[in-house]
């Protein structure tokens, strides 16, 4: 039963994730969860992050996972998946270093998950689902049409992760058609984006199929977190503590607290 988690949102080569090193030995934290997006830095931030830094940070995070395999969870985001599947249409895609990034992910594939779920006790919620961009009701239907379990979120998560890891040739794997789905909100042709591509505007709580599941994801860069009923979007270049016993989310930089409702 998860009581407290430390969340590292989209990294993109930044070093704020290193705060996780300071709490990894703190037994009050059940998990340290990275929400994905290790590559493709933004070009409008103060610090310009070059290719060697991206590789260095990625390798450090992989080693952190290997040193703490049961405590650290690494998810993949759209800025990782598009290298794995050799899809050049994501913004800021680095054509020059595509092969290297692809191989870095492939060589460490067993370190990653696409979805992660835990049991909790927090108000009406009994489970918390972690993905990069959020699971929408519409994309859940895409999973079902592809033969994935419909009514059991735990079994769905397990099946997605197992199928993902079972594929050794990801460039042409059937999963790529699912995970590269981009909605019209992000310039794509689908009505619903995938768990690595869903736009924040797609994650409408009243449409989600599992009333007892709380979602935590990143993907939509913002100065402030978006914390609503049934979900929290935390891509603000800062780490967060999620305390399910106290039903709150804490920004580790500002110390501001947000209720889980």
N, C-alpha and C positions, 0 to 999 in steps of 0.2 A: 504494500500500500504506500504510494508516494505521498509524502507530507510536504516536502520542500524541494524545489528545483532551481538551478541556476541556469539562466538562459543567455546564450550568446547569439544575437541576431546577425544578419548578413555581414560578413567580414570584409570581402573585397580587398584583401591585402592589408587592411588596417590592423593596428596592434592592440586595440581595446580588449580583444579576447583574452589577453594575457592575465587579466584580472581573475580569470578562472583558475589559474595556477595557484593563486593565494588561498583558495577555498577548497581545493580538491581533497585535502586531508580532513576537512571539517565534516564530521560524521552526521551533522544535522541535515546535510544536503544528500538527498537520495540519488540525484542525477545532475550532470552538467550536460546541457543539450545545445548543440550548435544547429541553427536553423538553415544552414546552407549558404551558397554563393561565396566561394572562396576566391574566384577570379574576377576579371573585368572591373578594375577600379573606375570610379567616376572621374571625369576630367575637369569637373568644375569645383573640386574641393581644394583646400589650401595646400595640402601636401600631395605632390605628384608621386604616385606609386608606380615604379617601373617593373618590368618583367622579373628581374632577379629577386626583388623583394616579394613578389607574389609567390614564386616558387619556394622561397625560404619560409614564408609564413605558412604555406600549405604543408610543407614537410614538418614544420614544428607542430602543427595541429595534429597531423597523422601520428607523430611520435607521442604526443600527449594522449591520444586515444589508445595507442598500443601500451603505454605505461599504465593506463587506468581503464582497461577494457570493459569492466563491469559498471563503471560509473559514468563514463563519457559516451554520449550518443552523438554521432555525426550524421546529419541529414544532407541531402543534395538539393541544390536549387537550380533554377533555369540557367544560370550562368555557369553551371557545371555540366548539367545534362546536355547542353547544346554542343559541348566539346565531345562528350562521350558518344553522342549520336551523329557527330560531324554535321551539325545543322548550323549554317553560317548566318541565319537571319535574325538572331538575337542581337540587341543593341550592344555596342562596344565589343563585338566578337573580334578576337585577335587572330587574324588569319595566319600571321607569321609564326605564332607559337601554338597553333591549334594542336598539332601532333604531340607536342610535349605535354600539354595539359591533359589531352586524352589519355596518354600513357600513364601519367601520374595518377589519374583516377582509376584506370583499369588495374594498375599494379597494386592498388590498395582497396580494391572494390569491396572486400569483405569487412572493411572498416565502416561502411556506410549503410544507411537505411533510407528509404523514401518516405516511410510513415513510421511513427512511434507512438504507442499507446500505453497508458498506465492506469491502474485503478487508483481512485482517490475517494475521499469523503469530504465534500465541500458543498454545503447547501443541497440543492437538488441534483448535483452532478456526482456521478459515480465513476467517470472515466475522463481522462484528458488526452486529446489527440494532438500530436505535434507533426506539422508538415511545413514545407517551405512557404507555401502561399495560401493554404487553406483548402479544405474539401467542401465543395458546394453540392447542393442537392442535384443540380444538373449534371455535374461531372460524375457523381455517384451512379447515375443512370448509364453513363458511358462505361463505367466499370462493370455494371451488371450485364450490359449488352455484350461485353467482351468475355463473359462467363465467370466473373468474380462473385463471391458471396454477396447477397443482397441485405440480409437482415442482421448480420452479426459483424459489428465493426472490428472486433478483435480478430476474427477469422479473416476478414477482408485485409486488415493490416498485415497479418502473417503471410497471406497468400501473395500480396503485392511484393513484399520484401523477398520472399523465397523465389518467386518467378524472376525477379530482377537479378538476384545473385546467381541464379541457375544459368543465366545466359552469358556466354563467354564472348559472343560476337555482337556487340551492342549496336554497331552501325546499322544493321538491318533487322534488329529484333522487333517483334510485333509490338513490344511495349513502347517503342519510340513513337509510334503513331498516336498512342494515348497521351504520353507525357509531353509531347511537343504541341499539343492542342492549345491554341491561343484564341481568346475570345475577341469580339469586336471592340471591347473596351481597350484592348492593347494592340489593336491593329490587325488582328487575325480574322479568321472566317468562321469560327465556331461560336455557338451561343454560350458555352461555358468553358473557361480555361481549366487546365489540369491542376493537380496538386502542387506543381512547381510554377504555374503560370497564372493562376486565378487572380483577377484584379480585386482589390478590396471592395469595390462596389458590387461584386458578384456574391460576396459572402453575406447573404441576408439571413439573419438568425431564424426568422419565422419559417424559412423554407427548408431548414436542415432537418434531416430525417431522424436524428437521434437526440431526443430531448435531454438525455442524461449525460451527454458528451460536451465537455468544454474544449474549445480549440485554441491553440497557440501557434502563431505563425509570424513570418516576417514579410519580405518581398517588396513592400511598398515604402520606399524611403520617405521619412517624415521627420520633422523636428519634435513631434510629440507622438506618443503611443495612441492607438485607437483601441480603447477598451470598452466593450459593449456587452450586452447580454449574450452569453454563450461563446464569446471569442475575445481574443486579445491580439492585436497586430503590434509587434514590438520592434520594427526596423527603424531604430532611431540612433544607430551608431553607439549605443550604450548597452551595458548588460543589465539584466533584471533578475530579481529574486521573486519566485512565485511561492507563496506560503499558503498551502491549502488548508492547514489547520486554522489559520487566522483569516482565511478568505481575502487575501490581498496580494497585490503585485507591487514590488518596490523597485524604483529606479536606483541602481547602485551609485550613480553619479550625483543626482540631485537629492536623493533620499525621499523623493515624493512617493506617497503611497496611493494606490488605486484599488478600490474594492472589486472583488469578483462577484458579479451579480448574475 
